[in-house]
Amino acid sequence: MSKLQELDKQYVAGTYNRFPVEIAHGKGSVVFSTDGTRYIDMGSGIGVTAFGIADDVWQKAITEQIACVQHMSNLYYTEPCAKLAELLCKRTGMKKVFFSNSGAEANECAIKVARKYAAEKKGADYYTVITLENSFHGRTLTTLAATGQAHYHELFQPLTPGFVHTPAGDVDALRKLIAEHKTAAILIECVQGEGGVIGLDADYVKAVAKLAAEEDILLMVDEVQTGNGRTGKLYAYMHYGITPDVVTTAKGLGGGLPIGAALLGEKVESVLGFGDHGSTYGGNPVCCAGALSVLSRIDDAFLAEVQKKSEFVFSALRGADGVEALSGMGLMIGIKTAKPASDVVKACMEKGVLCLTAKDKVRLLPALNIPMEILAEAIEIIKGACALK
C-alpha cells in the first residue's frame, strides 16, 4: 500500500471502497495515476465532469470569478447566481430557482416546497410524498426516506416519516396509494441511475403526470444524474412531453464544483418566502460561474452529438459477446453482463478504462464531449472485458 493510501485509510472516514488507483491529473476524458498509468474516464466522477477534466472554458470561467469574489453570503446579490437562475428558467420554462450544494439538498428543498404548498392549499395533514421503488434521492435522513431501496434504510432508523413507495410502471398501485394517503407530491427519476440505469416507460410517466394534475399533487422530477444533457435532452423529462412542477438537478451542472438547484414551476414559484429556506453556499459565485460555462454550451447541436455517441455505444455493445442486455438513455448506459459486473470493471481498469457499476450492471457515464476516437477505444476494451471467450 502506498503512503497516500495509508494516509487516506488512517484519516478519511471509511465510507468508500476505493479502487487502488491514485489519480494525479488529466485532460478531457483521459486521466493519469501517480505512477503514470493512462486511463480513459468513462464515469466522469459519477456524471459530474460533463465537459471532462480541466476543461479550458470551465477553468477560465471559474478562475476569472475567483479573482473577483469567491464567496458572498446570500444577503447580497452576485451576478453569476442571477444569470444562472435566468438561464435555467429560460431553458426549462420554470419560474424560480433555489441553489444549494448537492442533489440531496436540491431534493430536500423540493420536499419542503411540496409540504408547504400542500399544507397551505389542503391542510397540514397533506404531507405524504410518493416515490418509486428502486429510486435513489440522496443520503440525508429525509432523502434516504424518499429513496425506494430498503437496504439504504436499515442502519438509520427512524427515518423521516411521510414517504411511501410504489412499483414503477404500475398506475393502479399509484392510484391506490393516492387514495390511501393525503399526498403532497410524487417524486420520480425518469431514468433510475443508482437503481440500475432503468428508464421509465413513456406511457407510465404520462399517466403519473395526468394523475398528479387531476389530484392537484405536485409532480417533481429528480434530474440530479439525468440532467444537463446526460440523456441527450437538456433534462430527461423532456423526452416524455411532460411539464413538472419542480425539477431538481446537480452533478453535471457544476462541471466539477458542488452545486444543486431546485427549479420551481408556476404553481410553486412563490411558495418559499423570506426565511423559509436557506443555504450558506447556495448560489456561490464560483460554482455558478462554472455552471454557466457548462449550461451555456449544451445547445441543440451539442445534444445531437450526445445522441450520436449514444447510438454508437448501443450499436457497438448490442449483441456483443458477454453482453446480455443494455439499458439507459443518452450517455447514461447500463450493461447487464454475463460475468459479474465488478469483474468486468476490474478487467477494464487493468486495460486502462475506468467504469462504474449500478446494481448488477456496468454503468457508463462518460463526459458528454468525449471525442469519438477515445470513446471507440474505450468501448473496444469494455467489449473485451465482457467477452466470455
C-alpha positions in Angstrom: 0.0 0.0 0.0 1.3 3.4 -0.9 1.8 6.3 1.5 -1.1 8.1 0.0 -3.4 5.1 0.5 -2.2 4.6 4.1 -2.8 8.3 4.9 -6.3 8.1 3.4 -7.1 4.9 5.4 -5.8 6.5 8.6 -7.7 9.8 8.4 -10.6 9.6 6.0 -13.9 8.0 7.2 -14.1 4.6 5.7 -17.3 5.1 3.7 -15.8 4.4 0.3 -14.5 1.1 -1.1 -11.8 2.8 -3.2 -10.0 1.2 -6.1 -6.2 1.1 -5.7 -5.8 3.9 -8.2 -4.3 7.3 -7.3 -5.5 9.9 -9.8 -3.0 12.7 -10.2 -4.0 14.8 -13.3 -5.8 14.6 -16.6 -7.3 16.4 -19.5 -10.7 15.8 -21.1 -11.6 12.1 -20.9 -8.1 10.9 -20.1 -6.6 10.8 -16.6 -3.2 9.7 -15.3 -2.4 8.0 -12.0 0.6 8.9 -9.8 2.6 6.0 -11.4 1.9 7.4 -14.9 -0.8 4.9 -16.0 -3.2 6.3 -18.6 -6.9 5.7 -18.1 -10.0 6.6 -20.2 -12.6 8.0 -17.8 -16.0 6.5 -18.5 -17.5 7.6 -15.2 -16.9 11.4 -15.1 -17.0 11.5 -11.4 -20.4 9.8 -11.4 -21.8 12.1 -14.1 -20.2 15.3 -12.7 -17.4 16.4 -15.1 -19.8 16.9 -18.0 -17.0 18.5 -20.2 -14.2 16.3 -18.8 -11.2 17.1 -16.7 -9.6 20.6 -16.7 -11.9 21.9 -19.4 -10.4 25.1 -20.7 -13.7 27.1 -20.9 -14.8 26.0 -17.4 -11.3 26.8 -16.0 -11.4 30.3 -17.4 -14.8 31.0 -16.1 -14.1 29.9 -12.5 -10.6 31.4 -12.3 -11.9 34.8 -13.5 -14.6 34.7 -10.9 -12.2 33.6 -8.1 -10.2 36.7 -9.0 -13.3 38.9 -8.5 -15.0 37.4 -5.4 -15.1 33.7 -4.4 -18.0 33.9 -2.0 -20.5 36.3 -0.5 -23.5 35.5 1.7 -27.0 35.5 0.3 -27.6 38.8 2.0 -26.1 40.3 -1.2 -26.5 40.0 -4.9 -23.9 38.3 -7.2 -24.1 38.3 -11.0 -23.3 34.6 -11.7 -26.1 33.4 -9.4 -28.7 35.7 -11.0 -27.5 34.8 -14.6 -27.5 31.1 -13.9 -31.0 31.2 -12.5 -32.2 33.2 -15.6 -30.6 30.7 -18.0 -32.1 27.7 -16.1 -35.6 29.2 -16.2 -35.3 30.3 -19.9 -34.2 26.8 -20.9 -36.9 24.9 -19.0 -39.9 27.3 -18.6 -39.5 27.1 -14.8 -40.0 30.4 -12.9 -37.7 30.4 -9.9 -34.5 28.6 -8.7 -33.2 27.8 -5.3 -29.5 27.0 -5.2 -27.8 24.6 -2.9 -24.7 22.4 -2.9 -25.8 18.9 -3.9 -28.5 16.8 -5.3 -29.7 15.6 -1.9 -30.1 19.2 -0.8 -32.0 20.1 -4.0 -34.4 17.2 -3.2 -34.7 18.4 0.4 -35.8 21.8 -1.0 -38.3 20.1 -3.3 -39.8 18.1 -0.4 -40.1 21.3 1.7 -41.8 23.1 -1.2 -44.2 20.2 -1.7 -45.2 20.1 2.0 -45.6 23.8 2.4 -47.7 24.0 -0.8 -50.0 21.2 0.2 -50.3 22.4 3.8 -51.3 25.9 2.7 -53.7 24.6 0.0 -55.2 21.4 1.5 -54.1 21.2 5.2 -51.2 20.3 7.3 -52.0 16.6 7.1 -51.3 16.5 3.4 -47.6 15.8 3.6 -47.0 12.3 2.1 -44.6 12.1 -0.8 -44.9 9.1 -3.1 -41.7 7.9 -4.8 -40.8 4.8 -6.8 -39.4 1.5 -5.7 -35.8 1.2 -6.8 -35.3 5.0 -6.7 -32.4 7.0 -5.2 -32.8 10.6 -4.0 -29.9 11.2 -1.6 -28.2 10.3 1.7 -29.7 12.7 4.2 -32.2 11.2 6.5 -35.1 12.7 4.6 -33.8 11.8 1.1 -33.0 8.3 2.3 -36.6 8.0 3.4 -37.6 9.2 -0.1 -35.3 6.6 -1.6 -37.2 3.4 -2.6 -34.5 0.9 -1.7 -34.8 -0.8 1.7 -31.1 -1.6 2.2 -30.3 2.1 2.4 -32.7 2.4 5.3 -31.5 -0.4 7.5 -28.9 1.3 9.6 -30.5 4.7 10.1 -33.9 4.2 11.6 -36.1 6.0 12.4 -36.1 7.9 9.0 -38.2 11.0 8.3 -41.9 9.9 8.1 -44.2 10.7 5.3 -42.8 8.7 2.4 -44.3 5.7 0.6 -43.0 3.8 -2.4 -44.8 2.3 -5.4 -43.6 0.0 -8.2 -42.6 1.8 -11.4 -45.0 1.1 -14.3 -48.0 0.2 -12.1 -50.5 3.0 -12.5 -53.2 1.2 -10.4 -50.8 0.9 -7.5 -50.0 4.6 -7.6 -53.7 5.4 -7.8 -54.3 3.2 -4.7 -51.6 5.0 -2.7 -53.0 8.4 -3.6 -56.4 7.2 -2.3 -54.9 5.9 0.9 -52.6 8.8 1.7 -53.0 12.5 1.9 -50.4 13.2 -0.7 -48.4 16.3 -1.3 -46.2 15.2 -4.2 -45.0 12.4 -6.5 -41.2 12.4 -7.0 -39.7 10.3 -9.8 -36.5 9.8 -11.8 -37.1 9.3 -15.5 -34.1 7.0 -15.6 -33.3 5.3 -12.3 -29.5 5.6 -12.2 -28.4 4.1 -8.9 -31.2 1.6 -9.3 -29.6 0.0 -12.3 -29.9 2.6 -15.1 -33.6 1.8 -15.8 -35.6 4.2 -17.9 -39.3 4.6 -17.1 -42.0 3.7 -19.7 -43.3 6.8 -21.5 -46.9 5.9 -21.1 -46.4 5.4 -17.4 -44.7 8.8 -17.0 -47.6 10.5 -18.8 -50.1 8.7 -16.6 -48.3 9.9 -13.5 -48.3 13.4 -14.8 -52.1 13.1 -15.6 -52.9 11.7 -12.1 -50.9 14.5 -10.4 -52.7 17.2 -12.3 -56.1 15.7 -11.6 -55.4 15.4 -7.9 -53.5 18.7 -7.6 -50.5 16.8 -6.4 -47.1 18.2 -7.3 -45.1 16.4 -9.9 -41.4 16.5 -9.1 -38.6 15.1 -11.2 -35.2 14.3 -9.8 -32.7 15.2 -12.6 -29.6 15.0 -10.4 -27.9 12.4 -12.5 -30.1 12.5 -15.7 -29.9 16.3 -16.1 -27.8 18.8 -18.0 -27.5 16.9 -21.3 -26.8 13.5 -19.9 -29.7 11.7 -21.7 -29.5 13.6 -25.0 -32.0 16.2 -24.0 -31.3 19.1 -21.6 -33.3 17.3 -18.9 -34.7 13.7 -19.1 -38.3 14.7 -18.6 -38.2 16.5 -21.9 -38.1 13.1 -23.6 -41.6 12.4 -22.2 -43.5 15.5 -23.1 -44.4 16.4 -19.5 -44.1 19.6 -17.5 -43.1 19.0 -13.9 -43.9 21.4 -11.1 -40.4 21.0 -9.6 -37.2 19.8 -11.2 -34.1 19.1 -9.1 -30.6 18.9 -10.5 -26.9 18.9 -9.5 -23.9 16.7 -10.6 -23.2 17.7 -14.2 -24.5 21.3 -13.7 -21.3 22.4 -11.9 -18.8 20.6 -14.1 -16.8 19.6 -11.1 -17.8 22.1 -8.4 -20.6 21.4 -5.9 -23.9 22.9 -6.9 -27.5 21.8 -6.6 -30.7 23.5 -7.9 -34.4 23.2 -7.3 -36.3 24.7 -10.3 -39.8 25.8 -9.3 -42.6 25.9 -11.8 -45.5 28.4 -11.9 -47.7 26.6 -9.4 -45.0 26.8 -6.7 -42.8 29.8 -7.7 -44.0 31.8 -4.7 -44.3 29.0 -2.1 -40.9 29.8 -0.4 -40.9 33.2 1.2 -38.3 35.2 3.2 -36.7 32.9 5.8 -38.4 29.7 4.7 -35.2 28.1 3.4 -31.5 28.9 3.0 -28.1 27.7 2.2 -24.8 29.3 3.2 -23.0 28.2 0.0 -26.1 28.1 -2.2 -25.6 30.3 -5.3 -21.8 30.5 -4.7 -20.4 32.8 -7.4 -17.6 30.5 -8.4 -19.8 27.4 -8.6 -22.4 29.4 -10.6 -19.8 30.8 -13.0 -18.7 27.2 -13.6 -22.3 26.1 -14.1 -22.9 29.0 -16.6 -19.9 27.8 -18.6 -21.4 24.3 -18.8 -25.1 25.1 -19.3 -24.5 27.7 -22.0 -22.7 25.2 -24.2 -25.4 22.5 -24.0 -27.3 23.6 -27.1 -29.2 21.6 -29.7 -26.1 20.9 -31.8 -24.2 19.6 -28.7 -27.2 17.4 -27.7 -27.3 15.9 -31.2 -23.7 14.9 -30.7 -24.5 13.3 -27.4 -27.3 11.3 -29.1 -24.9 10.3 -31.9 -22.4 9.0 -29.4 -25.1 7.2 -27.5 -26.2 5.4 -30.7 -22.6 4.4 -31.4 -22.3 2.8 -27.9 -25.6 1.0 -28.0 -24.9 -0.3 -31.5 -21.3 -1.4 -30.6 -22.4 -3.3 -27.5 -25.7 -4.7 -28.6 -25.3 -8.4 -29.1 -21.6 -8.4 -28.1 -20.1 -11.5 -26.5 -21.0 -11.5 -22.8 -23.4 -8.6 -23.1 -26.9 -9.8 -22.0 -28.8 -6.5 -22.1 -28.5 -2.7 -22.4 -30.4 0.0 -20.7 -30.4 3.7 -20.2 -30.6 6.8 -22.4 -28.1 9.1 -24.0 -24.7 8.7 -22.3 -26.2 7.2 -19.2 -25.8 3.5 -20.1 -26.2 0.2 -18.1 -24.7 -3.0 -19.4 -26.0 -6.3 -18.0 -23.1 -8.7 -18.3 -22.8 -12.5 -18.1 -19.8 -12.0 -15.9 -20.2 -10.2 -12.5 -20.2 -6.5 -13.2 -17.4 -6.0 -10.6 -15.2 -8.4 -12.5 -15.8 -6.5 -15.8 -15.0 -3.2 -14.1 -11.8 -4.7 -12.7 -10.8 -6.1 -16.1 -11.5 -2.7 -17.8 -9.3 -0.9 -15.2 -6.4 -3.3 -15.9 -6.7 -2.3 -19.6 -6.9 1.4 -18.9 -10.7 2.2 -18.7 -12.5 3.4 -15.6 -16.1 2.3 -15.4 -18.8 2.2 -12.7 -21.4 -0.2 -11.5 -25.1 0.2 -10.7 -26.8 -2.8 -9.0 -25.7 -5.8 -11.2 -24.8 -3.7 -14.2 -21.7 -2.0 -15.5 -22.5 1.7 -15.8 -21.1 4.2 -18.3 -21.3 7.9 -17.7 -18.6 9.4 -19.9 -18.0 13.1 -20.3 -20.6 14.4 -22.8 -17.9 15.8 -25.1 -15.7 12.7 -25.1 -14.0 12.5 -28.5 -15.3 9.8 -30.7 -12.0 8.1 -31.2 -11.4 7.9 -27.4 -15.0 6.6 -26.9 -14.4 3.9 -29.6 -11.1 2.9 -27.9 -12.9 2.6 -24.5 -15.8 0.6 -26.0 -13.4 -2.0 -27.6 -11.8 -2.5 -24.2 -15.2 -2.8 -22.5 -16.3 -5.4 -25.1 -13.1 -7.4 -24.5 -13.7 -7.3 -20.7 -17.3 -8.5 -21.2 -16.4 -11.3 -23.5 -16.8 -14.9 -22.3 -14.3 -16.3 -24.9 
